[in-house]
Amino acid sequence: MAALIKRLNSAFLKGLLTLLPIALTISLLIWIVRSLESTFGDVLTSMMPPEFYIPGLGLFLALFAIIATGLLVENYLAGSLLRRLEEYLKRAPVIRAIYSPLKDLTDLFSRTQGPDQAQKVVFVRVSPSIELVGLVMRETFNDLPNVRMQQGTVAVFVPLSYGFGGYTLLVQADSIRDAGIPAERALQLAITGWVRAGR
């Protein structure tokens, strides 16, 4: 009897650990789809009679808006107008408190993709026996004339494990060394606490 209970507990734990990430991924995707459908569906229902609305039109409009925005950003004239709008949103009194952090977060993840990634993954030495893993965000501060920085200062973003967020360290360049891994992989490792995934 004890052996059976032990085996059931083991099977339950293995099943839970297998299904949990799948279930959370599916739940997140469903939430995103429902949010897009609800948001853009409300826009459509405000412009057309409710009886003409077909479920799924909101999601279709959302996909169309995303692709159209991407095409506009690639256009020089429209892209410059969108950048001006972004600058206005970053300066607006209340909106900037919400928009700026979200925009910076999306920029961080977008710049970790592809061969032209802006961030370099480094180890930051905080003591003789302790190092942190971070991404170099900037090595120059020319656009911040009122901020006095020591020569050789580097801004390194250190992501937190098991959640979104992190903190920025302003360190000397001689206290960092190249980690030799892609930024996208470094973020994955940081989020999972560097746990080793078995096959």
Helices and strands as residue ranges (DSSP letters): H 2-47, G 50-52, H 57-74, H 76-91, H 95-110, E 120-127, E 130-138, E 153-159, E 166-172, G 173-175, E 176-178, H 183-191
